[in-house]
Amino acid sequence: MRLRDSNINKLDQDVFDALIIGGGINGAVSAAALSGKSARVALIDQRDFAGFTSQQSSNLAWGGIKYLESNDFGLVWGLCKSRNHLMENYPSRVKEIRFYSTIEKGFRFPPRFIWLGTWLYWFFGRGFTQTPRWLPRRTVNAEEPVIRTDNFYGGFEYSDAYLHDNDARFVFQFIRSAMDRGCIAANYVESLGARRENGIWITRARDGMSGREFEIRSKVLINAAGPFVDEHNQKTGEKTAHRHVFSKGIHLIVPQITKSHRVLTFFADDGRLFFVIPMGVRTCVGTTDTRTESPFSEVTEEDRLFVLDNINKRLNLKKPLTREDIIAERCGVRPLVVGTGNGKGNERDWLQMSRKHEIDISNETAHISIFGGKLTDCVNVGNEVAGYVSAMGIRLDNPDYKWYGEPHRSVYDEYMQQAKQMNLDGYTSPDAIEQLSQRLWRRYDRQALELLADIREDPRQAEILIKGTDYLRCEIRLAKQQEMITKLDDFLRRRSKIALVVRKEDIRRAEGLMEACEILFEDQAQTKFDEYFAEHAA
């Protein structure tokens, strides 16, 4: 927590070029882009980084095939381009995955019509992925016998992309790169509102851990508060052309349904796409799409039954999935963009609303509001925000700097050479689903070289510290120093995905968890441990 304390002490010591409110995907890429281009940037979030909507996604970076049905071809064309760009620049984190889709009798479109749509989708994707494939019943029965085909009407396979780790980890890596380039970021710091005086924004902030209040000064104020953008604009008196409406989506994480590394897709009873997504030794199933008025949401029994009923109807399972099979749950709202003057819309249009982003700017007050958006389009958001900030008169000394992407291939080659020389993969756990060298690179890229040095100095650093997970002792030490872990939930749910794939009672009993707490929190270890399990009591 020393990094957090140091950054908080710096927040009221300078006038920043830009202050970003919100550490979800929109705020994270804005910070990474501006810092990379040399702006003096601060970022605060009243929760942990990616601690709200950005930790509740499907872990997919997809081009939006469903928007073909609503003829939103421009959006699909742009999202496919963005997806391809992520796959090119994050080859270890964003990977192609096949989607295995089946259509039931009575569906609103014939399956070959939708299959032709997958070819249009492949074309919109510039042929970047594998080509679509038609799936007759016998092929489905042979390749994915877990899929029920008694009501089979047709099937097809196409490609999109997914995040190999969890979404919150992906977001944090942008925060980390921003801090490496000078951004002063702090989690659990709430904005109490802002006022503009003599061309400077003065934001009143409160440290959520100590309660101390202070002021942050900036030339530009960027509202990237996700579903709370409208609320924060009310605090600052900003009027915008757009606002948010909310759709609640949930996923259930259950034991592994199929060992094949595919996303199984169906159309649920409400007509929307329904996914069975691989998550290592687990499977993520969902989602729902329920209109809600508040950004705050929770999984209801009705939500669970909807997901379980839909999955049990469409799969040949040895026994139906029940509530007892649920290992963890994800629940969040999708902030959907509408015009300020628009009403709520009608039910017929609800499922067709897209996740496109809009950025409202006020050059007069040097204020930016980011609405909507999704992981797939994050690089565009960062570049657009940097362009708007530059147009407001903020000098960017490195305007063409490429602020995103994994390190140069030469860094990867050097890392892999060192890993091979020290036989790093020999430390791979027998239960692991990939080699240790690949996993450490994906999670830490150039920082993985520091982990190699730790292991060379002390081979005990390559031991799995928390039994039942794949986290090494040296990873916990690195997390303490560089990942601003303030609560145990920050580590278990967002810097890692342990809380998504291990039951709460198994986490509590995990050998080594208290030692990890002692590394992360020192003399506060027991307090943080008790706090986590009190907050996550069943």
N, C-alpha and C positions, 0 to 999 in steps of 0.2 A: 504493500500500500504506500510505500515511500514515493513512488512515481506519481500517484494521484495527489498526495499531499504537496509535493513539489509543484505540480502543475496548478493546483488551486491557488497556491501562494503567488503564482505569476499572473493569474487572470486579471487582477486589479492593478497591475503595475505598468501597463502599457496601453497605447491606443492601437488596436488591431485594424488591419485592413478590412477584415470581415469577421463577424461572429456568427456561427452557425448554431441554431437552436434545433437539436435533435440528432441523435447518433444512429438512426436506422440507415437503410441503404442510401436514401437520397442525401442525407447529411454526410455520410461517410465518403461517398464519391465526390461530393462538393469539396470536402476538406482535402481529400487526396489530390484532386485536380488543382485547386488553388495553391496548396502548399508546394506541389510539384512545379508549378509555374512561378514560384517565388513570392507569393503573397504571404503576408503575416496574418495567420489564421488562428482563431480559437473556436472550440466546439464544446458544447455542454449538452447533457441529457439528464432529465430528471430521474431516469432509471439507469440500468446498465446499457451499454452499447448494444444495439439490436435487441433491446429488452422488451419490445412490444410486438408490433406487426411483423417486423423483419425476422422474428424467430419462429413464425407460425406458417411458413410457406410449404409447398409440396416438394421443395428441394429440386424443382425443375427449372431449367432455363429453356423455355420453349418459344416457338415462333407464333403461337396463337392460332393453331389450326381451326379452332372452333369459330373464329371470327370470319372464316370464309362463308359460313352459313348466313351471316348478316351482311355479306358483300363488302366488308371493310378491308378491301384488298390492299389499300395503301398501308394500313396498320400492319397487316401480315407481312408485306414486303419488307417494311422497316424492321419488324421484330426478328424476322429470319436473318436479315443482315446483321443485326445486333447479336443474335445467338451465335452465328458463325464467327463473329469477331471475338466473342468470349472464348469459344473453343480454340481459336488460333492463339490467343494470348494467355490463356490459362490451361495449357494442355494437361496438367496434372490434376486440376480442380474441376474443370467443366468438360465433360466427356459425352460423346455420342452414346445414345442408348436406343434400343429398338422398342417400339410400342406395338403391342400385339392386341389387335382389336377384333371383337366379334359383335355381330348384329343379330338381334332376335327377330323372329317373325312379328309382323305388325308394326315395325318401326316406321317412322314418317318418311324415310328415304330408302330406296333399294340399295343394298350393299355395294353393288358395282358402281352406282352413282357416287357413293362416298369414296370408293376405291379410286375412281378417276379424280376425285378431289385431293387425294393424297399425292397423286402425280402433279397436280397443280401446285400443291404445297411444296413438293420437291423442287419444282421449277422456280417458285418464289424463293426457295432457299439456295438458288444458283447451283443446284446439283452438288452441294457441299457434302451431303451425307449419302449413305447407301440408298439405293432405289427402293421404292415400295414393292411389296410382294402380295399377290393374291393368296388367300388361305382357304382351300376347300376343307370340308368337314374332316376328311381322313387325315389331313396334315395337322389340323388342330388336335385331333385325338392322339396322334403320334407324338407331337412335340410338346403339347401342354395338356396332358390328360386331366389336370386339375380343373380345366374349364368345362362346364356343362355344355353339351351340344344337342340336347334333346329338342330345344326350340331354336336351333341354329338356322340362320338365314344367309349368312355369309361372313367372311372374315378377311382381314388384310393386315399387313405389317408395314410400318413406316418408321422413320427416325426423327428424334429430337435430341435434347441434351439434358443432363442432370448435374447437380453438384455432388461430387464424391463425398465430401464432408457435409456438415449441416450448414444451413443458410446463415445462421448467426456467426459462425466461424468465418465464412466468406466475407461478411460485412466487417467483422473486426479486422481482417487483414487490410482493408482499406484504411481503417482508423490507424492501424499500426504503421502503415506506409506514410500516412500524413504526419504522424508524430516523428517518424524518422527524418522528415523534411522540415521540421520546425513547428508543426502545429501544436498548440497547447490545448489538449483535450482532457476532459474530466467527466467521469460518470457520476451519477447521483448528485447532480447539481441542477437545481430547478430554476427556470426563468420565471420571475414574478411579474414580468412585463417590462416594457422599455419606453423611453421617451427620447425625443430628438432635440438637442440643444446646440446651437451654433455649428450646425453641419455634422454633428457627432451623435451617434446612437449611444444612450446610456441605459444599459440593461441591469435591472436589479436582480440579483441571483442569490440563492440560498443553498448552502452545503447541506445536503440531506443527511449526512452522517453526524456533523457537529452542530448543525442549526445556525451556523454563522452566516450573516448576510453581508453582501458586498456588491460593488458595482463593476461592470465590465464595459469598457468604451471601445467603440468600433466605428469605422467610416461607413460600412455597409452592414445591414442586418439581413441574414438569410433564415427564413422560417422553413425548416425542414422537419417539422414536428410530426410528420405522418398524419394519423387521424386526428391529431390535435392542432393542425394548422389553423383551422377556423377559430378555435378557442384562443390561440395566441394572437392572432390578428385582432381580435376584439380587445385584448389587453393593450395593444399598441395603437389602436384606432385606425388600422389599415383597412381600406376598402378594396376588394378584389373582384375580378370578373368571374371567378370560379369558386366553388365550394365542394365539400364532400358529402356523399351519402355512403352508407355502410352496408356491406354484406358480410354475414358471419359464415365462416367456413371451419370445419373441424376435420381432423384426421385421428384415427386410432392406430397405435402401434401394437402389433400382435406377433406371436411366434411366426417364424418363416413359413410362408405358404408354398413357395416353389423355389427350387434351387437355381432355376434358369435366371440369368441376369437380364430380364426384360420387365418392362412396365406392361401389365395387363390392363386393358382399358375396355370399358363397357359404357352403355348409356343407362344411367340410373332411372328409377321410376319417375323422377321429376324431369327427365329429358336431358340432363346435363351429363358431361363426361365424368366418369367415375374411375378411379385409379387404384391399382394394386402395385405399389412401388417398392422395389427392393431396397432394404436398408441394412446392409451387412447380413447378420444372422437374424434379422427381424424383417417384418413387412409393414409398410405404412399403407393404410386403406382410407379412402374418402374421395370426395369431400361433400359437404353440404353447401347450400347457397341460400341463406335466410336473411331477409331484410331485417335490419335492426336500426334503432335510432341512436344508440350509444356506442362509442368506441370500445367500451368494456363489455366483455362477453364471457360466457362460460359454457361448458358442455352440459347439455341437459340429457335427461334419460331419453327423450324423444329423438335427440340427435344420435345417441348411441344406437338406438333401435333402428333408425333409418340406415345407418352405415352397416350394421350387422345384418339386417334383413336383406339389403341389396347385395352384399357379398355372399351370403349364404344361398341366395336364389341362383347365383350365377357360377358357383364353383362346386366341384365334386370334392368335398372335404370328408375325411374319415368321420368327423363329428362336427356339427355346426359350431361356428364361433359364438361364444357367449361373453357376457360381461366379465367373467372370470379370466378370459384369455387376454384381456386388455392389459398391456404392460405399461403404456403411457398414453397420454392424449395431447393433441395440439389443438388449440382453439384461438382464433383471432379474427379480426375484421379486415376486409378488403376496403381501403378508401377509394371509392369510385368518384370520378370527376363529373360534375354537372355545372351548367352555368348558374350564376348567382340568382338569376330571375326565374330559373326553371322550378317547376313543382316537383313532386316526388316521382313523377312518371307513372306509367301503368304497369300492371303485373306482366303483360305480354312482353314488354321490353326488358324486364328486369334481368333475365338470364343472358340477354344479349349485350349488356353493358360491358365495355372493354376496360382494360387496365391501363390505358394510355395515360401519359403524364401531361400536365400543363404547368407552365411556369409564368406566373404573373409578376411583372416588374413595375416599380415606381421609380423612375429616374429622379423625380423631384425629391423624394425622401430617401433614395438609395436603399430601397427595400425589395426583397425577392421572396416570393412564396412559391413553394413547390407542392403541387397537388398530384395525387395518384402515383402511378409508376409501378414498376416491377423489377425484379432482379435482372431479367433479360436485357433491359434497356438502360442499365445503370451507367455505362460508359458515356452514352449520349447525354444523360442528365449532368454528369460531371463537366463535360465539355461545354454544354450550353450555359451552365452557371458561370463557368470561368469567362465565357464570352460576354455575358451580361455584366459581370463585375468589372471587366476591363473597360466596357463601354461607359461605366459610371465614373471612370477616371482613375481607377486603381491601376498602378503600373505593375505589369507582370514582366519581369526581366527575362523569363524563359518561356515565352508564349507558345513555343512549339515543342516543349518538353513532353515526352510520352510518360504520363504519370501512372499508367496502369500496366498490368501484365506481369508475368513471372520474369525473373532475372534472365539475362542473356544466356544463351545455350552454353557458353564457355563456363559459367558459374556452375551450372548443373553438371557438366562433364567433370569439373574439378571435384565437386562433391561426390559424385559416383565413383571416381577413381580412388579418393580417400576411403570411401565406404568399403570398396572392394579390397583395398590393401589391408584394412583392419578386420575384414570378415564381419562386417556389421550384420549382414543377413543371417549369420550364425546365431545371433541373439533373438531371432524372430520366434515368437511364441508358437507352439504347435497348433494352437487354436486360431491363429491369425488368418485373415482372408487375403493378405497381401504381404509382400516382403517388407521388412522394417525400413530398408533404405528408401523405398518408394513412399511409404507412409510419412516418414519424417520430412522428406522433401516437400510433399504436398502440403503439409501443415505449416512448415516454417520457411521454406525456400532457403535463402542465403543464411538465415539464422540456424539452419540445420548443421552448418559447419561448426558452430559453437557447441552443439550437442556432441558432435564427433570428438571435439577436443576434450569435453568433459568425460566421455567414455574412455578415451585413451588414457586419461589421467587416473580414472577410477572406474574399472569395469562394473562396479556395483551400480553405477549410474544407468546401465542398460537393463537393469532388473525392472520387471513390472512392479510398480509400487502398490497400486490398488488392485487387488485380486478380482478377477472377473471382468477386467477392462484391459485395454492394451496400452495404458499410459505408463511411461517409464519414469524413474526417479528424476532423471535429468530434465524431462519435460516439465515436471512440477516446479523444479527450481527455475527454469526459464520463465514459466508462467508467472511466478512470484515477481521476478525482476522486470518483466516487460509487458505483461498483459493486463495490468490494472485490475486485478481480481479483488473486489471489495467484499463480496459475500460468497458463500460456498456455492450458491445457485449460479453465480457468474461462471464458475468453472464447470460445474456438473451439467449445466443446461446449454451454455452458449459457447465458451471456449472449447468445450468438448461436447459430445452428444451422449454422455454416459446416462443422464437422466431420461433420455429418450429410449434407450435400449435395455436398461436394467431396471427391474422393479424397485420401488422405493425401499421395501423391506430388505431386499438383497443389497442395496447400496448401503443402508445403515449398518448391516452386518459385515460389510466387505473388509477383509483384512487389509490393513494399510491405509484406510481412509483417514483415520485419526493422525497418522504420521504425515499424510499429505496436508491435512489441516495445519499441523504444526509447522510445516515448511512454508505454507502460504500465509498463515496468520500469526505465527509465533505464539506469544502469550495469550492471544485471543482465540486460540484454536478451539477450545471447548465451547466458548460462547458462540462462535460462528457455527459450529457443529449443531448445537442445541437450537439455535435460531433457525437453521435450515429445516430441521425435522419438525419443529413446531409449526412453521409456515406451510409445510407440505404434509401435514398429518392427514390421513385418509378421512 
